[in-house]
């Protein structure tokens, strides 16, 4: 599901950048949400990154990609010369700087989602709880 919905907690003022073949551009008005399990069709808590320019960057339904913590955010390494950077200081509470893992990144209508591994789910849910207070 794309856009605001019950159980989707927005990470305010997150910025998203796409790098293709050494050309980087910022997406205008992206939405980044923690989408909680059990709400709006979510089977597991995950991170939604929504913008129509993300369509077709992930082949098929998705795959396992390397996600890396960077200063003030995360980077998704899709393939050689293609990466998506999501910038917000709170994202380092999920994935710390220089920490990396391979995890599922799926495509969805007007965006992508990151299905973090089990040990990261409590971090996502704790952050979502803090954002709703």
The first five atom37 places (N, CA, C, CB, O) and aatype in JSON, in Angstrom:
{
  "aatype": [20, 20, 20, 20, 20, 20, 20, 20, 20, 20, 20, 20, 20, 20, 20, 20, 20, 20, 20, 20, 20, 20, 20, 20, 20, 20, 20, 20, 20, 20, 20, 20, 20, 20, 20, 20, 20, 20, 20, 20, 20, 20, 20, 20, 20, 20, 20, 20, 20, 20, 20, 20, 20, 20, 20, 20, 20, 20, 20, 20, 20, 20, 20, 20, 20, 20, 20, 20, 20, 20, 20, 20, 20, 20, 20, 20, 20, 20, 20, 20, 20, 20, 20, 20, 20, 20, 20, 20, 20, 20, 20, 20, 20, 20, 20, 20, 20, 20, 20, 20, 20, 20, 20, 20, 20, 20, 20, 20, 20, 20, 20, 20, 20, 20, 20, 20, 20, 20, 20, 20, 20, 20, 20, 20, 20, 20, 20, 20, 20, 20, 20, 20, 20],
  "atom_mask": [
    [1, 1, 1, 1, 1],
    [1, 1, 1, 1, 1],
    [1, 1, 1, 1, 1],
    [1, 1, 1, 1, 1],
    [1, 1, 1, 1, 1],
    [1, 1, 1, 1, 1],
    [1, 1, 1, 1, 1],
    [1, 1, 1, 1, 1],
    [1, 1, 1, 1, 1],
    [1, 1, 1, 1, 1],
    [1, 1, 1, 1, 1],
    [1, 1, 1, 1, 1],
    [1, 1, 1, 1, 1],
    [1, 1, 1, 1, 1],
    [1, 1, 1, 1, 1],
    [1, 1, 1, 1, 1],
    [1, 1, 1, 1, 1],
    [1, 1, 1, 1, 1],
    [1, 1, 1, 1, 1],
    [1, 1, 1, 1, 1],
    [1, 1, 1, 1, 1],
    [1, 1, 1, 1, 1],
    [1, 1, 1, 1, 1],
    [1, 1, 1, 1, 1],
    [1, 1, 1, 1, 1],
    [1, 1, 1, 1, 1],
    [1, 1, 1, 1, 1],
    [1, 1, 1, 1, 1],
    [1, 1, 1, 1, 1],
    [1, 1, 1, 1, 1],
    [1, 1, 1, 1, 1],
    [1, 1, 1, 1, 1],
    [1, 1, 1, 1, 1],
    [1, 1, 1, 1, 1],
    [1, 1, 1, 1, 1],
    [1, 1, 1, 1, 1],
    [1, 1, 1, 1, 1],
    [1, 1, 1, 1, 1],
    [1, 1, 1, 1, 1],
    [1, 1, 1, 1, 1],
    [1, 1, 1, 1, 1],
    [1, 1, 1, 1, 1],
    [1, 1, 1, 1, 1],
    [1, 1, 1, 1, 1],
    [1, 1, 1, 1, 1],
    [1, 1, 1, 1, 1],
    [1, 1, 1, 1, 1],
    [1, 1, 1, 1, 1],
    [1, 1, 1, 1, 1],
    [1, 1, 1, 1, 1],
    [1, 1, 1, 1, 1],
    [1, 1, 1, 1, 1],
    [1, 1, 1, 1, 1],
    [1, 1, 1, 1, 1],
    [1, 1, 1, 1, 1],
    [1, 1, 1, 1, 1],
    [1, 1, 1, 1, 1],
    [1, 1, 1, 1, 1],
    [1, 1, 1, 1, 1],
    [1, 1, 1, 1, 1],
    [1, 1, 1, 1, 1],
    [1, 1, 1, 1, 1],
    [1, 1, 1, 1, 1],
    [1, 1, 1, 1, 1],
    [1, 1, 1, 1, 1],
    [1, 1, 1, 1, 1],
    [1, 1, 1, 1, 1],
    [1, 1, 1, 1, 1],
    [1, 1, 1, 1, 1],
    [1, 1, 1, 1, 1],
    [1, 1, 1, 1, 1],
    [1, 1, 1, 1, 1],
    [1, 1, 1, 1, 1],
    [1, 1, 1, 1, 1],
    [1, 1, 1, 1, 1],
    [1, 1, 1, 1, 1],
    [1, 1, 1, 1, 1],
    [1, 1, 1, 1, 1],
    [1, 1, 1, 1, 1],
    [1, 1, 1, 1, 1],
    [1, 1, 1, 1, 1],
    [1, 1, 1, 1, 1],
    [1, 1, 1, 1, 1],
    [1, 1, 1, 1, 1],
    [1, 1, 1, 1, 1],
    [1, 1, 1, 1, 1],
    [1, 1, 1, 1, 1],
    [1, 1, 1, 1, 1],
    [1, 1, 1, 1, 1],
    [1, 1, 1, 1, 1],
    [1, 1, 1, 1, 1],
    [1, 1, 1, 1, 1],
    [1, 1, 1, 1, 1],
    [1, 1, 1, 1, 1],
    [1, 1, 1, 1, 1],
    [1, 1, 1, 1, 1],
    [1, 1, 1, 1, 1],
    [1, 1, 1, 1, 1],
    [1, 1, 1, 1, 1],
    [1, 1, 1, 1, 1],
    [1, 1, 1, 1, 1],
    [1, 1, 1, 1, 1],
    [1, 1, 1, 1, 1],
    [1, 1, 1, 1, 1],
    [1, 1, 1, 1, 1],
    [1, 1, 1, 1, 1],
    [1, 1, 1, 1, 1],
    [1, 1, 1, 1, 1],
    [1, 1, 1, 1, 1],
    [1, 1, 1, 1, 1],
    [1, 1, 1, 1, 1],
    [1, 1, 1, 1, 1],
    [1, 1, 1, 1, 1],
    [1, 1, 1, 1, 1],
    [1, 1, 1, 1, 1],
    [1, 1, 1, 1, 1],
    [1, 1, 1, 1, 1],
    [1, 1, 1, 1, 1],
    [1, 1, 1, 1, 1],
    [1, 1, 1, 1, 1],
    [1, 1, 1, 1, 1],
    [1, 1, 1, 1, 1],
    [1, 1, 1, 1, 1],
    [1, 1, 1, 1, 1],
    [1, 1, 1, 1, 1],
    [1, 1, 1, 1, 1],
    [1, 1, 1, 1, 1],
    [1, 1, 1, 1, 1],
    [1, 1, 1, 1, 1],
    [1, 1, 1, 1, 1],
    [1, 1, 1, 1, 1],
    [1, 1, 1, 1, 1],
    [1, 1, 1, 1, 1]
  ],
  "atom_positions": [
    [[0.85, -1.17, 0.0], [0.0, 0.0, 0.0], [0.89, 1.24, 0.0], [-0.96, 0.0, 1.22], [1.85, 1.31, 0.76]],
    [[0.58, 2.19, -0.83], [1.37, 3.41, -0.96], [0.66, 4.57, -0.29], [1.64, 3.73, -2.43], [-0.57, 4.67, -0.33]],
    [[1.44, 5.44, 0.34], [0.89, 6.63, 0.99], [0.57, 6.38, 2.45], [-0.35, 7.09, 0.27], [0.81, 5.3, 2.98]],
    [[0.03, 7.42, 3.08], [-0.33, 7.33, 4.49], [-1.39, 6.26, 4.7], [-0.83, 8.68, 5.01], [-2.32, 6.13, 3.9]],
    [[-1.25, 5.51, 5.79], [-2.22, 4.47, 6.13], [-2.03, 4.1, 7.59], [-2.07, 3.22, 5.21], [-1.0, 4.4, 8.19]],
    [[-3.02, 3.46, 8.14], [-2.96, 2.99, 9.5], [-1.78, 2.03, 9.65], [-4.29, 2.3, 9.9], [-1.63, 1.09, 8.87]],
    [[-0.95, 2.26, 10.66], [0.21, 1.4, 10.9], [1.45, 1.77, 10.12], [-0.14, 0.02, 10.59], [2.47, 1.08, 10.22]],
    [[1.4, 2.85, 9.35], [2.57, 3.34, 8.64], [3.03, 4.61, 9.34], [2.27, 3.6, 7.12], [2.32, 5.62, 9.36]],
    [[4.22, 4.56, 9.92], [4.76, 5.66, 10.7], [5.8, 6.38, 9.85], [5.38, 5.16, 12.05], [6.83, 5.81, 9.48]],
    [[5.51, 7.63, 9.54], [6.39, 8.4, 8.65], [7.66, 8.83, 9.37], [5.65, 9.62, 8.1], [7.62, 9.28, 10.52]],
    [[8.77, 8.69, 8.68], [10.03, 9.26, 9.16], [10.12, 10.63, 8.51], [11.3, 8.33, 8.79], [10.37, 10.75, 7.31]],
    [[9.9, 11.68, 9.31], [9.76, 13.02, 8.73], [11.07, 13.54, 8.13], [9.27, 13.99, 9.8], [12.16, 13.31, 8.66]],
    [[10.92, 14.24, 7.03], [12.04, 14.93, 6.38], [13.16, 14.01, 5.9], [12.61, 15.93, 7.31], [14.3, 14.46, 5.76]],
    [[12.85, 12.75, 5.66], [13.87, 11.85, 5.09], [14.14, 12.27, 3.65], [13.4, 10.35, 5.17], [13.24, 12.71, 2.94]],
    [[15.37, 12.12, 3.24], [15.76, 12.45, 1.87], [16.21, 11.17, 1.17], [16.9, 13.53, 1.85], [16.81, 10.29, 1.79]],
    [[15.9, 11.08, -0.12], [16.25, 9.89, -0.89], [16.99, 10.33, -2.15], [14.97, 9.05, -1.26], [16.58, 11.24, -2.86]],
    [[18.11, 9.65, -2.4], [18.95, 9.93, -3.57], [19.13, 8.65, -4.36], [20.32, 10.53, -3.14], [19.22, 7.56, -3.79]],
    [[19.19, 8.78, -5.67], [19.47, 7.65, -6.55], [20.75, 7.97, -7.31], [18.27, 7.38, -7.54], [20.9, 9.05, -7.87]],
    [[21.67, 7.0, -7.32], [22.9, 7.14, -8.1], [22.87, 6.09, -9.2], [24.18, 6.98, -7.21], [22.76, 4.89, -8.94]],
    [[22.96, 6.57, -10.44], [23.04, 5.71, -11.62], [24.28, 6.12, -12.4], [21.75, 5.81, -12.51], [24.4, 7.26, -12.84]],
    [[25.2, 5.17, -12.57], [26.4, 5.43, -13.36], [27.07, 6.75, -12.98], [26.06, 5.43, -14.83], [27.39, 7.56, -13.85]],
    [[27.29, 6.96, -11.68], [27.98, 8.15, -11.13], [27.19, 9.45, -11.26], [29.3, 8.32, -11.81], [27.73, 10.51, -10.98]],
    [[25.93, 9.39, -11.67], [25.06, 10.56, -11.66], [24.09, 10.42, -10.49], [24.29, 10.73, -13.02], [23.33, 9.45, -10.43]],
    [[24.11, 11.38, -9.57], [23.25, 11.32, -8.39], [22.2, 12.4, -8.47], [24.08, 11.46, -7.09], [22.49, 13.55, -8.8]],
    [[20.96, 12.02, -8.16], [19.9, 13.01, -8.1], [19.01, 12.73, -6.89], [19.06, 13.02, -9.39], [18.83, 11.59, -6.47]],
    [[18.47, 13.82, -6.33], [17.59, 13.72, -5.18], [16.15, 13.6, -5.64], [17.77, 14.94, -4.25], [15.71, 14.32, -6.54]],
    [[15.41, 12.69, -5.01], [14.0, 12.54, -5.33], [13.22, 13.63, -4.62], [13.48, 11.13, -4.93], [13.47, 13.95, -3.46]],
    [[12.28, 14.2, -5.33], [11.47, 15.28, -4.77], [10.27, 14.71, -4.02], [11.01, 16.25, -5.89], [9.49, 13.94, -4.59]],
    [[10.12, 15.08, -2.76], [9.0, 14.69, -1.91], [8.83, 13.17, -1.77], [7.74, 15.27, -2.45], [7.74, 12.65, -2.02]],
    [[9.88, 12.47, -1.37], [9.71, 11.03, -1.12], [9.03, 10.81, 0.23], [11.09, 10.3, -1.15], [8.99, 11.71, 1.07]],
    [[8.49, 9.64, 0.42], [7.92, 9.25, 1.71], [8.66, 8.02, 2.2], [6.39, 8.98, 1.6], [8.84, 7.05, 1.46]],
    [[9.09, 8.06, 3.45], [9.76, 6.93, 4.08], [8.97, 6.59, 5.33], [11.28, 7.25, 4.41], [8.75, 7.44, 6.19]],
    [[8.54, 5.33, 5.43], [7.7, 4.89, 6.53], [8.26, 3.62, 7.17], [6.27, 4.66, 6.05], [8.89, 2.8, 6.51]],
    [[8.0, 3.48, 8.46], [8.1, 2.18, 9.11], [6.69, 1.62, 9.04], [8.66, 2.28, 10.61], [5.76, 2.2, 9.61]],
    [[6.53, 0.51, 8.37], [5.21, -0.1, 8.17], [5.11, -1.29, 9.13], [5.0, -0.55, 6.66], [5.82, -2.29, 8.98]],
    [[4.23, -1.15, 10.12], [4.13, -2.14, 11.19], [3.33, -3.37, 10.78], [3.51, -1.51, 12.4], [2.33, -3.28, 10.07]],
    [[3.81, -4.51, 11.25], [3.15, -5.79, 11.02], [1.69, -5.73, 11.5], [3.91, -6.94, 11.72], [1.4, -5.21, 12.58]],
    [[0.8, -6.28, 10.67], [-0.61, -6.36, 11.05], [-1.45, -5.19, 10.6], [-0.71, -6.48, 12.51], [-2.67, -5.2, 10.76]],
    [[-0.84, -4.18, 10.04], [-1.57, -3.0, 9.58], [-1.43, -2.86, 8.07], [-1.07, -1.73, 10.3], [-0.34, -3.04, 7.51]],
    [[-2.52, -2.52, 7.43], [-2.51, -2.23, 5.99], [-1.78, -3.31, 5.19], [-1.87, -0.87, 5.73], [-0.92, -3.01, 4.37]],
    [[-2.15, -4.56, 5.45], [-1.65, -5.73, 4.72], [-0.19, -6.12, 4.99], [-1.81, -5.49, 3.27], [0.35, -6.97, 4.3]],
    [[0.45, -5.51, 5.98], [1.85, -5.86, 6.27], [1.93, -7.18, 7.01], [2.53, -4.74, 7.1], [1.33, -7.34, 8.08]],
    [[2.67, -8.13, 6.46], [2.87, -9.43, 7.11], [4.02, -9.39, 8.1], [3.13, -10.5, 6.07], [4.09, -10.22, 9.01]],
    [[4.92, -8.43, 7.92], [6.06, -8.26, 8.81], [6.39, -6.76, 8.83], [7.31, -9.12, 8.33], [6.15, -6.06, 7.85]],
    [[6.93, -6.28, 9.93], [7.35, -4.88, 10.02], [8.5, -4.66, 9.04], [7.77, -4.49, 11.48], [9.44, -5.46, 8.99]],
    [[8.43, -3.59, 8.28], [9.44, -3.31, 7.26], [9.56, -1.81, 7.03], [9.1, -4.03, 5.94], [8.81, -1.03, 7.63]],
    [[10.48, -1.4, 6.19], [10.7, 0.0, 5.84], [10.22, 0.23, 4.41], [12.19, 0.4, 6.0], [10.69, -0.43, 3.49]],
    [[9.29, 1.16, 4.23], [8.81, 1.55, 2.9], [9.52, 2.81, 2.45], [7.27, 1.77, 2.9], [9.66, 3.76, 3.22]],
    [[9.96, 2.83, 1.2], [10.54, 4.03, 0.58], [9.71, 4.26, -0.66], [12.1, 3.86, 0.25], [9.76, 3.48, -1.61]],
    [[8.96, 5.35, -0.66], [7.96, 5.56, -1.7], [8.24, 6.79, -2.56], [6.58, 5.67, -1.08], [8.39, 7.91, -2.06]],
    [[8.31, 6.55, -3.84], [8.43, 7.61, -4.85], [8.32, 6.93, -6.21], [9.8, 8.41, -4.71], [8.89, 5.86, -6.42]],
    [[7.6, 7.53, -7.13], [7.38, 6.9, -8.44], [8.68, 6.68, -9.22], [6.43, 7.75, -9.27], [8.74, 5.79, -10.07]],
    [[9.73, 7.48, -8.96], [10.99, 7.29, -9.67], [11.75, 6.03, -9.23], [11.87, 8.5, -9.45], [12.75, 5.67, -9.84]],
    [[11.26, 5.37, -8.19], [11.89, 4.12, -7.75], [11.34, 2.91, -8.5], [11.69, 3.94, -6.26], [11.89, 1.81, -8.4]],
    [[10.26, 3.12, -9.25], [9.7, 2.03, -10.05], [10.75, 1.51, -11.02], [8.43, 2.5, -10.81], [11.5, 2.28, -11.61]],
    [[10.79, 0.21, -11.17], [11.66, -0.47, -12.12], [13.15, -0.48, -11.76], [11.5, 0.15, -13.46], [13.97, -0.92, -12.56]],
    [[13.52, 0.01, -10.57], [14.92, -0.09, -10.17], [15.24, -1.47, -9.62], [15.26, 0.98, -9.11], [16.38, -1.93, -9.7]],
    [[14.23, -2.14, -9.08], [14.37, -3.5, -8.57], [13.74, -4.44, -9.61], [13.68, -3.66, -7.15], [12.6, -4.24, -10.02]],
    [[14.48, -5.44, -10.02], [13.98, -6.37, -11.03], [12.94, -7.32, -10.44], [15.14, -7.17, -11.64], [13.13, -7.86, -9.35]],
    [[11.86, -7.53, -11.15], [10.82, -8.45, -10.72], [10.2, -8.04, -9.4], [11.37, -9.85, -10.59], [9.96, -6.85, -9.16]],
    [[9.95, -9.02, -8.54], [9.35, -8.75, -7.24], [10.37, -8.3, -6.21], [8.63, -9.97, -6.74], [10.01, -7.76, -5.17]],
    [[11.65, -8.53, -6.49], [12.7, -8.13, -5.56], [13.81, -9.14, -5.51], [12.13, -7.92, -4.19], [13.85, -10.1, -6.28]],
    [[14.72, -8.92, -4.56], [15.85, -9.81, -4.39], [16.64, -9.43, -3.16], [16.75, -9.79, -5.62], [16.3, -8.48, -2.46]],
    [[17.69, -10.18, -2.9], [18.56, -9.9, -1.76], [19.66, -8.94, -2.2], [19.16, -11.21, -1.18], [20.41, -9.21, -3.14]],
    [[19.75, -7.82, -1.49], [20.72, -6.78, -1.8], [21.46, -6.38, -0.53], [20.03, -5.56, -2.44], [20.97, -6.59, 0.58]],
    [[22.65, -5.81, -0.72], [23.43, -5.34, 0.43], [22.93, -3.98, 0.86], [24.95, -5.29, 0.09], [22.82, -3.05, 0.06]],
    [[22.62, -3.87, 2.15], [22.21, -2.62, 2.78], [23.33, -2.24, 3.73], [20.82, -2.75, 3.53], [23.84, -3.09, 4.46]],
    [[23.72, -0.97, 3.72], [24.85, -0.54, 4.54], [24.47, 0.72, 5.31], [26.09, -0.29, 3.66], [23.86, 1.64, 4.77]],
    [[24.86, 0.75, 6.58], [24.69, 1.96, 7.38], [25.78, 2.96, 7.03], [24.72, 1.64, 8.89], [26.96, 2.6, 6.98]],
    [[25.38, 4.2, 6.79], [26.32, 5.28, 6.47], [26.0, 6.43, 7.42], [26.21, 5.73, 4.96], [24.97, 6.4, 8.09]],
    [[26.86, 7.44, 7.5], [26.53, 8.57, 8.36], [25.17, 9.16, 7.97], [27.62, 9.65, 8.29], [24.96, 9.52, 6.81]],
    [[24.27, 9.25, 8.91], [22.94, 9.82, 8.72], [22.1, 9.07, 7.7], [23.06, 11.25, 8.29], [21.38, 9.69, 6.91]],
    [[22.18, 7.74, 7.7], [21.3, 7.01, 6.79], [21.76, 5.63, 6.42], [21.13, 7.78, 5.58], [22.59, 5.02, 7.09]],
    [[21.19, 5.15, 5.31], [21.5, 3.83, 4.78], [21.65, 3.92, 3.26], [20.4, 2.8, 5.17], [21.13, 4.83, 2.62]],
    [[22.37, 2.97, 2.71], [22.5, 2.87, 1.26], [22.15, 1.45, 0.85], [23.95, 3.26, 0.79], [22.57, 0.48, 1.49]],
    [[21.37, 1.33, -0.23], [20.98, 0.06, -0.8], [21.77, -0.11, -2.1], [19.42, -0.02, -1.05], [21.61, 0.67, -3.04]],
    [[22.62, -1.12, -2.14], [23.44, -1.38, -3.32], [22.66, -2.33, -4.23], [24.84, -1.98, -2.93], [22.57, -3.53, -3.95]],
    [[22.11, -1.8, -5.31], [21.27, -2.59, -6.21], [22.13, -3.39, -7.19], [20.31, -1.68, -6.98], [21.98, -4.61, -7.31]],
    [[23.0, -2.71, -7.87], [23.91, -3.37, -8.81], [25.05, -2.39, -9.08], [23.19, -3.78, -10.15], [25.02, -1.25, -8.61]],
    [[26.02, -2.84, -9.83], [27.16, -1.97, -10.15], [26.67, -0.67, -10.76], [28.15, -2.68, -11.11], [26.0, -0.69, -11.8]],
    [[26.99, 0.45, -10.15], [26.59, 1.75, -10.68], [25.19, 2.2, -10.32], [26.71, 1.73, -12.14], [24.77, 3.26, -10.76]],
    [[24.46, 1.41, -9.52], [23.1, 1.79, -9.12], [22.92, 1.59, -7.62], [22.04, 0.97, -9.91], [23.07, 0.48, -7.11]],
    [[22.61, 2.67, -6.92], [22.34, 2.57, -5.49], [21.3, 3.62, -5.09], [23.64, 2.75, -4.66], [21.12, 4.64, -5.75]],
    [[20.63, 3.31, -3.98], [19.63, 4.21, -3.41], [20.1, 4.58, -2.02], [18.19, 3.55, -3.38], [20.4, 3.7, -1.21]],
    [[20.18, 5.87, -1.75], [20.6, 6.36, -0.44], [19.41, 7.02, 0.23], [21.8, 7.36, -0.57], [18.74, 7.87, -0.35]],
    [[19.15, 6.61, 1.48], [18.08, 7.21, 2.28], [18.77, 7.89, 3.45], [17.02, 6.14, 2.76], [19.47, 7.25, 4.23]],
    [[18.55, 9.2, 3.57], [19.21, 10.0, 4.6], [18.23, 10.46, 5.67], [19.9, 11.21, 3.98], [17.25, 11.15, 5.38]],
    [[18.5, 10.06, 6.88], [17.84, 10.58, 8.08], [18.61, 10.03, 9.26], [16.3, 10.17, 8.14], [18.94, 8.84, 9.29]],
    [[18.9, 10.87, 10.23], [19.73, 10.47, 11.37], [19.13, 9.29, 12.14], [19.91, 11.64, 12.31], [19.87, 8.49, 12.71]],
    [[17.8, 9.18, 12.17], [17.15, 8.11, 12.92], [17.39, 6.72, 12.31], [15.67, 8.37, 13.0], [17.28, 5.71, 13.01]],
    [[17.71, 6.67, 11.05], [17.94, 5.38, 10.4], [19.15, 4.66, 10.98], [18.13, 5.56, 8.91], [19.24, 3.43, 10.9]],
    [[20.09, 5.42, 11.58], [21.24, 4.78, 12.2], [20.9, 4.09, 13.52], [22.32, 5.81, 12.44], [21.74, 3.41, 14.1]],
    [[19.66, 4.25, 13.99], [19.21, 3.47, 15.14], [18.82, 2.06, 14.7], [18.02, 4.16, 15.83], [18.73, 1.15, 15.52]],
    [[18.58, 1.89, 13.42], [18.25, 0.57, 12.86], [19.53, -0.12, 12.39], [17.23, 0.71, 11.68], [19.82, -1.25, 12.77]],
    [[20.28, 0.57, 11.56], [21.52, 0.04, 11.0], [22.61, 1.06, 11.29], [21.38, -0.25, 9.45], [22.59, 2.16, 10.74]],
    [[23.57, 0.7, 12.13], [24.6, 1.65, 12.52], [25.59, 1.89, 11.39], [25.34, 1.15, 13.77], [25.68, 1.1, 10.44]],
    [[26.32, 2.97, 11.5], [27.32, 3.32, 10.51], [28.33, 2.17, 10.36], [28.05, 4.63, 10.9], [28.81, 1.63, 11.35]],
    [[28.63, 1.81, 9.13], [29.55, 0.73, 8.75], [29.0, -0.67, 8.98], [30.82, 0.87, 9.51], [29.7, -1.65, 8.69]],
    [[27.78, -0.81, 9.48], [27.16, -2.13, 9.61], [26.48, -2.44, 8.27], [26.11, -2.16, 10.8], [25.89, -1.56, 7.65]],
    [[26.58, -3.68, 7.83], [25.92, -4.03, 6.56], [25.36, -5.43, 6.65], [26.91, -3.92, 5.38], [25.78, -6.24, 7.47]],
    [[24.4, -5.71, 5.79], [23.78, -7.02, 5.71], [23.15, -7.19, 4.34], [22.74, -7.21, 6.83], [22.89, -6.22, 3.64]],
    [[22.92, -8.44, 3.99], [22.14, -8.74, 2.8], [20.74, -9.06, 3.26], [22.77, -9.94, 1.97], [20.54, -9.89, 4.15]],
    [[19.75, -8.4, 2.67], [18.36, -8.62, 3.05], [17.46, -8.38, 1.86], [17.97, -7.71, 4.23], [17.89, -7.86, 0.83]],
    [[16.2, -8.75, 2.01], [15.23, -8.64, 0.93], [14.85, -7.19, 0.68], [13.99, -9.47, 1.24], [14.49, -6.46, 1.6]],
    [[14.93, -6.79, -0.58], [14.42, -5.5, -1.02], [13.42, -5.81, -2.12], [15.57, -4.53, -1.52], [13.77, -6.41, -3.14]],
    [[12.18, -5.41, -1.9], [11.13, -5.73, -2.85], [10.59, -4.51, -3.56], [10.02, -6.44, -2.16], [10.71, -3.39, -3.07]],
    [[10.0, -4.74, -4.71], [9.37, -3.65, -5.44], [7.89, -3.6, -5.07], [9.54, -3.83, -6.99], [7.29, -4.61, -4.71]],
    [[7.33, -2.42, -5.17], [5.91, -2.2, -4.91], [5.46, -1.06, -5.78], [5.63, -1.89, -3.4], [6.29, -0.4, -6.42]],
    [[4.18, -0.81, -5.82], [3.68, 0.3, -6.61], [4.28, 1.59, -6.06], [2.11, 0.35, -6.58], [4.15, 1.89, -4.88]],
    [[4.93, 2.34, -6.92], [5.54, 3.62, -6.56], [6.52, 3.53, -5.4], [4.48, 4.61, -6.22], [6.48, 4.35, -4.49]],
    [[7.39, 2.53, -5.44], [8.42, 2.47, -4.43], [9.03, 1.11, -4.23], [7.87, 2.93, -3.16], [8.87, 0.19, -5.04]],
    [[9.75, 1.0, -3.1], [10.39, -0.24, -2.71], [10.18, -0.44, -1.21], [11.92, -0.23, -3.06], [9.73, 0.47, -0.51]],
    [[10.5, -1.63, -0.73], [10.46, -1.88, 0.7], [11.66, -2.73, 1.09], [9.14, -2.56, 1.12], [12.17, -3.51, 0.29]],
    [[12.1, -2.56, 2.33], [13.21, -3.33, 2.86], [12.67, -4.24, 3.95], [14.35, -2.41, 3.4], [12.14, -3.76, 4.95]],
    [[12.81, -5.53, 3.75], [12.41, -6.52, 4.75], [13.6, -6.89, 5.6], [11.81, -7.77, 4.07], [14.28, -7.87, 5.32]],
    [[13.86, -6.11, 6.63], [15.01, -6.36, 7.49], [14.93, -7.73, 8.16], [15.12, -5.27, 8.54], [13.85, -8.27, 8.38]],
    [[16.08, -8.27, 8.49], [16.14, -9.56, 9.18], [15.56, -9.42, 10.59], [17.59, -10.09, 9.24], [15.43, -8.32, 11.13]],
    [[15.23, -10.56, 11.16], [14.51, -10.65, 12.43], [15.11, -9.79, 13.56], [14.46, -12.07, 12.88], [14.37, -9.17, 14.31]],
    [[16.43, -9.76, 13.68], [17.04, -9.02, 14.78], [16.85, -7.51, 14.66], [18.52, -9.34, 14.85], [17.03, -6.8, 15.65]],
    [[16.49, -7.02, 13.48], [16.29, -5.58, 13.28], [14.85, -5.13, 13.51], [16.72, -5.2, 11.88], [14.58, -3.94, 13.65]],
    [[13.92, -6.08, 13.55], [12.5, -5.74, 13.71], [12.23, -5.0, 15.02], [11.65, -7.01, 13.66], [11.52, -4.0, 14.99]],
    [[12.78, -5.44, 16.18], [12.55, -4.68, 17.41], [13.07, -3.24, 17.33], [13.2, -5.38, 18.58], [12.49, -2.33, 17.91]],
    [[14.17, -3.04, 16.61], [14.71, -1.69, 16.44], [13.73, -0.83, 15.63], [16.09, -1.72, 15.75], [13.49, 0.33, 15.98]],
    [[13.18, -1.39, 14.56], [12.18, -0.67, 13.76], [10.96, -0.32, 14.6], [11.76, -1.51, 12.53], [10.46, 0.8, 14.55]],
    [[10.48, -1.29, 15.37], [9.28, -1.07, 16.17], [9.52, -0.08, 17.31], [8.78, -2.39, 16.74], [8.63, 0.71, 17.63]],
    [[10.7, -0.12, 17.91], [11.03, 0.86, 18.96], [11.08, 2.27, 18.38], [12.39, 0.51, 19.62], [10.57, 3.21, 18.99]],
    [[11.69, 2.41, 17.21], [11.74, 3.72, 16.56], [10.34, 4.2, 16.18], [12.64, 3.65, 15.31], [10.02, 5.38, 16.35]],
    [[9.52, 3.31, 15.68], [8.13, 3.67, 15.33], [7.38, 4.15, 16.56], [7.4, 2.47, 14.7], [6.62, 5.12, 16.5]],
    [[7.58, 3.48, 17.68], [6.93, 3.88, 18.93], [7.36, 5.28, 19.35], [7.25, 2.87, 20.06], [6.53, 6.1, 19.76]],
    [[8.64, 5.56, 19.25], [9.15, 6.9, 19.6], [8.58, 7.98, 18.66], [10.71, 6.93, 19.54], [8.27, 9.09, 19.1]],
    [[8.44, 7.65, 17.4], [7.92, 8.63, 16.43], [6.44, 8.94, 16.64], [8.14, 8.12, 15.02], [5.97, 10.0, 16.21]],
    [[5.71, 8.05, 17.27], [4.28, 8.29, 17.47], [3.97, 9.0, 18.77], [3.54, 6.98, 17.43], [2.81, 9.35, 19.03]],
    [[4.98, 9.24, 19.61], [4.74, 9.93, 20.88], [4.75, 11.41, 20.7], [5.77, 9.53, 21.91], [4.56, 12.15, 21.67]]
  ]
}
